[in-house]
Amino acid sequence: MAAQAMLTTVEHVDEEGSFLFTVADDYGVKEEVILVPCEDGVEAWHNRCTHEDFRLDRGFGVIYREGEIVCAKHGSTFDTCSGFCDNGDAKDTTLPHVEVACEDGDVVLVDENYTFLHEGGIDDGDDGDGGMPGSTSSIGF
Ligand code: FES
């Protein structure tokens, strides 16, 4: 069972629009996760479009249109609260969900299937490679 980990604050996600971080499952397989604002706080989804495994946050924040996450490759959009897509190439799919909780304004990873590794994308955790800094911003339309 993975330990809980403090990720960021709800205020930070609201201000920046998204927060990218990396987790590992029980087999050590790394996964990128995005935190996005939702009506009731924040939700966390895998950072991969369900159509072609394309990163929704490519290191520059999530793209939004009318409150939905936009896949930059073919334009499908995903509801920030449900992860569901009702349009385009990814129609009728849902982003895989990661459990987080909001506690006194902090966002905490509570998903038993994942262990927090670091802020930013998978490549941001490499030592000394000069990779991209952690993504904490978003792009709106
Ligand atoms: S890769 Fe996202 S809609 Fe095609």
Residues whose N, C-alpha, C, O or C-beta is under 5 A from the ligand:
A	BS01	FES	C49 H51 E52 F54 C71 K73 H74 G75 S76 D89 A90
